[in-house]
Amino acid sequence: MDVSSASFIPRKVTSAEEAREVVAAEGAVVVTGVADEAAAVALGRRIMGERALRCGTQFEATKAGGRREAMMVDAQPADSRGRKRNFGSAEERMVAHNDGFAFGDYAPDHLFLWCERPAARGGDSFLIDTARLLDLLAADSASADLAHFCRTVDIDHSEPNYPQGTYAPIARRTPSGRFQGRYHPYLAPVEGAAEAAHWAFVRRWETVVNAVRDTGPMFRAQAGEMICVDNYRVLHGRDGYNDPLRKVCSIWGWSTDAVAVPDGPLDIVVPKIPLAS
Ligand SMILES: [Fe+2]
């Protein structure tokens, strides 16, 4: 089946109010004319509006920074199920993901990607609307069982060696009423009798997400543009690039809609789950 229509190019707007409306309706938007990182963080906060709880730069995505973090992660061992963390390299197309996936319920519900400088070539972005993707899967008799699995069966969303202590379906409605659909490369079934059968569904979800990524449209954020994402509903990523001067700031935002909010910054290299407060 053709699932490419779950991937989309966000519209461009110029104000926080328009951005808030479009993110709520469509899952993502691009705001133009954002001068610097401080303005980007402030704009992210304005887009969340009265619901804003926490907003700040998580990291600056550059080739050199990515390589440093990837080396630290490479030194970490595989877990008891043979799963090994890997940050990949700038030259590779990214696996689609929700940001902060290692932190489970503490992941930000908003993501703002401010582009200070695009790559000379490559590094284009993609977005995948998981709500639309699951509707597409549910409407096709060949994949309706996969949609049902994603919506109803608890799985383990934790990264190797960093357990989250909770399980949840791939897609769910959060207590605040937001739709959440998740993907990252370490999803695994809960260990137990149904594990083998559930692995088959998790692998099918992976295959579908990769197919959307590789058949849907990509777009280029220009300098001064900020991609604003409903990080619960929409997966993101970028194509490979080589330009050491590319710089994109990843800004994480938590609103009152978030399932859980951390007290301080989160470390993606050593992703310990914050203690519930
Ligand atoms: Fe990301």
Residues whose N, C-alpha, C, O or C-beta is under 5 A from the ligand:
A	BS01	LIG	D99
